């Protein structure tokens, strides 16, 4: 029987307590050392259709197995942090978790996968570690790419974390094969609405990027392209910034609405 949904507050608390337990203060900390301290052996190889695999040993402890053909350090670190999340948050759910690449980026999938993703973000990027000057910059991927580099995590995780904590009115849209899969709003962007499971807007910069296989932005876009139901003033502006992955078939879009914050 599935666990009840775990609150974001508890997920953050568990992640911070783990960092405090081992006196970790360096953003580039060794995630494999942390896993081993938690009695989780990290192994590589033997996986093809999934990114990571966690199994609990009957005698105690567990094994995290990773693909051996994942080149991105940030993706490997996030995968391990994700599995540590399962280890700590879902001890009674089942004995094993098979986590695909989609599980690592799709926060609209099962509650347990979303919870493990949120745990990984809190573990790798505690909000108190993010420099205060970050919030004075315009919301764009150059900022979140810098965070991903500094914290050695994925661009998706860093951008989600940025939007969760942003002081601006920002919306992050994640689409795959031209269809919106999920979106995330900063507190000041709560009034705005992005519909799921619909095609990326035809006149958006994102649509152009998908069609041409390139990144673009930040650039101005007509507000009603993404938010047709919101009543904007004639001089209202929306900035759109887009990054795509031709390897994985996804696009991420940052939408900033300055008039809301």
Secondary structure, DSSP 8 states (H G I E B T S, - for coil): -------HHHHHHHHHHHHHHTT---TT--HHHHHHHTTEEEEE-S-SS-SEEEEE-TTS-EEEEE-S----HHHHHHHHHHHHHHHHH-TTT-SEEEE-HHHHH-TTS-HHHHHHHHHHHHHHS-GGGS-GGGGGS-SSHHHHHHHHHHHT--HHHHHHHHHHH-SS-EEEEEEETTEEEEEEE-GGGTT----SSSB--TTSHHHHHHHHT--EEEEEE-HHHH-TTS---TT--EEEEEEEETTTTEEEEEEE-GGG-
